[in-house]
Amino acid sequence: MDCHTAFLQGRGPQSVLKLTRALRAIFGSLSGVNIEPVACLSDNFAYLIWHDGTRKALVVDPSEAAPVQKALQQRELELCAILCTHHHWDHVGGVKELCEGHAGLPVFSSDHDVTRIEGVTRGLADGESFEQLGLRFESLKVPGHTLGALAYFVEDAVFTGDTLFGAGCGRLFEGTPAQMHASLMRLSALPGSTRVYFGHEYTRANLAFARSIEPENGAVHTRLQRAAATKNGTTPSTIEEERATNPFLRCAELSVRAALGEGFVAASEVETFAELRRRKDSFRA
């Protein structure tokens, strides 16, 4: 047992997360860590993570194997692990093929999804930490889109899958509005400078919906203009940016509640979230 494990033993997940973030505030983030989006399918992102000067990399949410393999070859990198945010095929479709090409490859997911993702070698509990590439990753359970949804927090970055998007959030396939709202608030509580690496390029459409809810929100207009001028995708955003422009993180704001009608001015945040999600499901820009 190393000294870090011994020190953390017996502490709950939340105290471990608080301690880790406090240490980061003192010592800062590691330099030389690269995160590269890999476009998959029609609008998905997988992410390669590697250190400068090393040849090993891990991938988050490989929707399909071929684009990941191509990116690895271009960078002359060797795959050493796979991280899965949830079980949907468009996030794990490439796992089996990648594992077949890399014997003994560790595959991480939520412990809820161990039987739902072929090839998983380790199921993670909420707040559980693990090391890869010399980095300490933390698992954050964020149910809502699915019951097994997981975010990975490492240094100053969080990989949110289909829970938190640029200016939006995922549909509720398995979870409840209360679960999804709680998950989004958990992510929103991360440091504002945290970079958000999301699972799909939906930002322009999400911002169009955000503008329909808060037409006087200057931050939404500015972000929409910037997104419209971007050709290579809008990932990553930051938690601070999401707090200012993402209506699903702004359910406590009177401007958001008022936009839903007089009956929502005194509604709870969960009720407000549920109505926002209902309207977004049928929204057309």
C-alpha positions as CSV (number, residue, x, y, z in Angstrom):
1,M,0.0,0.0,0.0
2,D,1.5,3.4,-1.0
3,C,1.4,6.4,1.3
4,H,-1.4,8.1,-0.6
5,T,-3.7,5.0,-0.4
6,A,-2.8,4.6,3.3
7,F,-3.6,8.3,4.0
8,L,-7.0,8.1,2.2
9,Q,-8.0,4.7,3.7
10,G,-11.1,5.0,5.8
11,R,-12.2,8.3,4.4
12,G,-15.5,8.6,2.5
13,P,-15.7,9.5,-1.2
14,Q,-16.7,13.1,-0.6
15,S,-13.9,13.7,1.8
16,V,-11.4,12.2,-0.7
17,L,-12.7,14.5,-3.4
18,K,-12.4,17.6,-1.2
19,L,-8.9,16.6,-0.1
20,T,-7.8,16.1,-3.7
21,R,-9.2,19.4,-4.9
22,A,-7.6,21.2,-1.9
23,L,-4.2,19.7,-2.9
24,R,-4.7,20.8,-6.5
25,A,-5.4,24.3,-5.3
26,I,-2.1,24.3,-3.5
27,F,0.1,22.6,-6.0
28,G,-1.7,23.2,-9.3
29,S,-2.2,20.8,-12.2
30,L,0.4,18.7,-13.9
31,S,1.8,20.2,-17.0
32,G,2.4,18.4,-20.3
33,V,-0.9,16.5,-20.3
34,N,-2.5,16.4,-23.7
35,I,-6.3,15.9,-24.4
36,E,-7.3,15.4,-28.0
37,P,-10.9,15.1,-29.2
38,V,-11.4,12.3,-31.7
39,A,-14.5,12.8,-33.9
40,C,-16.6,9.6,-34.1
41,L,-19.8,8.7,-35.9
42,S,-21.8,11.8,-36.9
43,D,-21.3,14.0,-33.8
44,N,-19.6,12.0,-31.0
45,F,-16.3,12.8,-29.3
46,A,-13.9,10.2,-28.0
47,Y,-10.8,11.7,-26.2
48,L,-7.2,10.6,-26.2
49,I,-5.2,11.5,-23.1
50,W,-1.4,11.3,-22.9
51,H,1.7,12.9,-21.4
52,D,4.4,14.7,-23.4
53,G,7.4,12.5,-23.9
54,T,5.5,9.3,-23.4
55,R,4.0,6.8,-25.9
56,K,1.1,5.6,-23.8
57,A,-2.4,7.0,-24.0
58,L,-5.9,6.2,-22.8
59,V,-9.2,6.8,-24.5
60,V,-12.5,8.0,-23.1
61,D,-15.7,6.8,-24.8
62,P,-14.5,5.1,-28.0
63,S,-17.7,5.1,-30.1
64,E,-15.9,3.3,-32.9
65,A,-12.4,1.8,-33.1
66,A,-11.1,3.0,-36.5
67,P,-10.9,6.8,-35.7
68,V,-9.2,6.0,-32.4
69,Q,-6.7,3.7,-33.9
70,K,-5.9,6.3,-36.6
71,A,-5.3,9.0,-34.0
72,L,-3.1,6.7,-32.0
73,Q,-1.1,5.8,-35.1
74,Q,-0.7,9.5,-36.2
75,R,0.6,10.3,-32.7
76,E,2.7,7.1,-32.4
77,L,0.9,6.2,-29.2
78,E,0.1,2.9,-27.6
79,L,-3.3,2.5,-26.0
80,C,-3.1,1.5,-22.3
81,A,-6.7,1.9,-21.0
82,I,-10.3,2.7,-21.9
83,L,-12.7,4.8,-19.8
84,C,-16.5,4.5,-20.4
85,T,-18.9,7.1,-19.2
86,H,-22.0,4.9,-19.8
87,H,-23.3,1.9,-21.7
88,H,-24.9,3.4,-24.8
89,W,-23.6,1.9,-28.0
90,D,-22.5,5.3,-29.4
91,H,-20.0,5.6,-26.6
92,V,-18.7,2.0,-26.3
93,G,-19.1,0.7,-29.8
94,G,-15.4,0.5,-30.3
95,V,-14.4,-1.1,-27.0
96,K,-14.5,-4.7,-28.2
97,E,-12.4,-4.2,-31.3
98,L,-9.8,-2.1,-29.4
99,C,-9.6,-4.8,-26.7
100,E,-9.0,-7.4,-29.3
101,G,-6.1,-5.4,-30.7
102,H,-4.6,-4.7,-27.2
103,A,-4.4,-7.8,-25.0
104,G,-5.0,-7.2,-21.3
105,L,-6.4,-3.7,-21.8
106,P,-8.0,-2.4,-18.6
107,V,-11.5,-1.0,-19.2
108,F,-13.2,1.2,-16.6
109,S,-16.9,2.0,-16.1
110,S,-19.4,2.5,-13.3
111,D,-20.0,-0.6,-11.2
112,H,-23.6,-0.3,-12.4
113,D,-22.6,-0.9,-16.0
114,V,-20.1,-3.8,-15.6
115,T,-22.6,-6.3,-17.1
116,R,-23.8,-3.8,-19.7
117,I,-20.5,-3.0,-21.4
118,E,-18.5,-6.0,-22.8
119,G,-14.9,-6.0,-21.8
120,V,-15.1,-4.0,-18.6
121,T,-12.4,-5.1,-16.1
122,R,-13.1,-2.7,-13.3
123,G,-16.4,-1.2,-12.1
124,L,-16.0,2.0,-10.1
125,A,-18.0,3.2,-7.1
126,D,-18.9,6.8,-6.6
127,G,-15.8,8.8,-5.6
128,E,-13.4,6.0,-6.3
129,S,-9.9,7.0,-7.5
130,F,-7.6,5.1,-9.8
131,E,-4.3,5.9,-11.5
132,Q,-3.4,5.8,-15.1
133,L,-0.6,7.6,-16.9
134,G,0.6,8.8,-13.6
135,L,-2.6,10.8,-13.2
136,R,-5.2,10.2,-10.5
137,F,-8.7,10.0,-11.9
138,E,-11.9,10.3,-9.7
139,S,-15.2,8.7,-10.6
140,L,-18.3,10.8,-10.1
141,K,-21.6,9.0,-10.4
142,V,-24.0,11.3,-12.3
143,P,-27.3,9.3,-12.9
144,G,-30.0,10.8,-15.1
145,H,-29.3,10.2,-18.7
146,T,-28.7,6.6,-17.6
147,L,-28.5,5.1,-14.2
148,G,-24.9,4.1,-14.6
149,A,-23.7,7.4,-16.0
150,L,-20.2,8.3,-14.7
151,A,-18.0,11.4,-15.1
152,Y,-14.2,11.3,-14.8
153,F,-12.5,14.1,-13.0
154,V,-8.7,14.5,-13.5
155,E,-6.6,17.5,-12.7
156,D,-8.5,20.5,-14.1
157,A,-10.7,18.5,-16.5
158,V,-13.9,16.5,-16.3
159,F,-15.3,14.1,-18.9
160,T,-19.0,14.2,-18.7
161,G,-20.3,11.9,-21.5
162,D,-24.0,12.6,-22.1
163,T,-24.7,14.2,-18.7
164,L,-23.4,17.7,-19.3
165,F,-23.1,19.1,-22.8
166,G,-22.0,22.4,-24.1
167,A,-25.0,24.6,-23.0
168,G,-27.2,21.5,-22.5
169,C,-27.7,18.1,-20.9
170,G,-28.6,14.6,-22.0
171,R,-32.1,13.3,-22.4
172,L,-33.5,11.2,-19.5
173,F,-33.6,7.6,-20.7
174,E,-33.4,5.9,-17.3
175,G,-33.1,8.5,-14.5
176,T,-35.5,11.0,-13.1
177,P,-35.5,14.8,-13.3
178,A,-34.4,14.9,-9.6
179,Q,-31.5,12.6,-10.3
180,M,-30.3,14.5,-13.4
181,H,-30.7,17.9,-11.7
182,A,-28.6,16.6,-8.7
183,S,-26.0,15.3,-11.1
184,L,-25.8,18.6,-12.9
185,M,-25.5,20.5,-9.7
186,R,-22.7,18.2,-8.6
187,L,-20.8,19.0,-11.8
188,S,-21.6,22.7,-11.5
189,A,-20.0,22.7,-8.1
190,L,-16.6,21.8,-9.6
191,P,-14.1,24.7,-9.8
192,G,-15.1,27.2,-12.4
193,S,-11.9,26.8,-14.4
194,T,-12.5,23.0,-14.8
195,R,-12.5,22.1,-18.5
196,V,-15.6,20.2,-19.6
197,Y,-15.1,17.5,-22.3
198,F,-18.6,16.4,-23.4
199,G,-19.7,13.5,-25.5
200,H,-21.5,15.2,-28.5
201,E,-21.2,18.3,-30.6
202,Y,-24.7,19.8,-29.8
203,T,-23.5,23.2,-28.7
204,R,-25.1,25.4,-31.4
205,A,-28.5,23.8,-31.1
206,N,-28.3,23.9,-27.3
207,L,-27.4,27.6,-27.4
208,A,-30.3,28.3,-29.6
209,F,-32.6,26.8,-27.0
210,A,-30.8,28.8,-24.2
211,R,-31.4,32.0,-26.2
212,S,-35.1,31.2,-26.4
213,I,-35.2,30.8,-22.6
214,E,-33.0,33.8,-21.8
215,P,-33.1,36.2,-24.8
216,E,-31.4,39.0,-22.7
217,N,-28.5,36.8,-21.5
218,G,-25.5,38.5,-23.2
219,A,-23.2,35.5,-22.3
220,V,-25.5,33.2,-24.3
221,H,-25.4,35.5,-27.4
222,T,-21.6,35.9,-27.2
223,R,-21.1,32.1,-26.9
224,L,-23.5,31.4,-29.8
225,Q,-21.6,33.8,-32.0
226,R,-18.3,32.1,-31.1
227,A,-19.8,28.6,-31.6
228,A,-21.1,29.6,-35.0
229,A,-17.7,30.7,-36.1
230,T,-16.0,27.5,-34.9
231,K,-15.4,24.8,-37.5
232,N,-13.6,22.2,-35.5
233,G,-16.0,21.6,-32.6
234,T,-16.7,23.5,-29.3
235,T,-15.1,21.1,-26.8
236,P,-14.0,21.8,-24.2
237,S,-16.0,24.5,-22.4
238,T,-15.5,25.3,-18.7
239,I,-17.7,25.0,-15.7
240,E,-17.8,28.8,-15.4
241,E,-19.0,29.1,-18.9
242,E,-21.7,26.5,-18.4
243,R,-22.9,28.2,-15.2
244,A,-23.4,31.4,-17.2
245,T,-25.0,30.0,-20.4
246,N,-26.5,26.6,-19.7
247,P,-30.2,26.9,-18.8
248,F,-30.1,23.4,-17.1
249,L,-27.5,24.7,-14.6
250,R,-29.5,27.9,-14.1
251,C,-32.8,26.6,-12.7
252,A,-32.5,28.8,-9.7
253,E,-32.4,32.0,-11.8
254,L,-35.6,34.0,-11.9
255,S,-35.0,34.8,-15.6
256,V,-35.2,31.1,-16.4
257,R,-38.2,30.4,-14.3
258,A,-40.1,33.4,-15.6
259,A,-39.5,32.3,-19.2
260,L,-41.4,29.1,-18.5
261,G,-44.5,31.0,-17.3
262,E,-46.0,32.5,-14.2
263,G,-46.6,29.1,-12.7
264,F,-42.9,28.4,-12.5
265,V,-41.8,31.6,-10.7
266,A,-42.2,29.8,-7.4
267,A,-41.5,26.3,-8.6
268,S,-38.7,24.2,-7.3
269,E,-35.4,23.8,-9.2
270,V,-36.3,20.2,-10.0
271,E,-39.7,21.2,-11.3
272,T,-38.0,23.9,-13.4
273,F,-35.4,21.5,-14.7
274,A,-38.1,19.0,-15.7
275,E,-40.0,21.6,-17.7
276,L,-36.9,22.8,-19.4
277,R,-36.0,19.2,-20.4
278,R,-39.6,18.6,-21.6
279,R,-39.4,21.7,-23.8
280,K,-35.9,21.0,-25.1
281,D,-37.0,17.5,-26.2
282,S,-39.4,19.1,-28.8
283,F,-37.4,22.3,-29.5
284,R,-36.6,23.2,-33.1
285,A,-34.4,26.2,-33.7
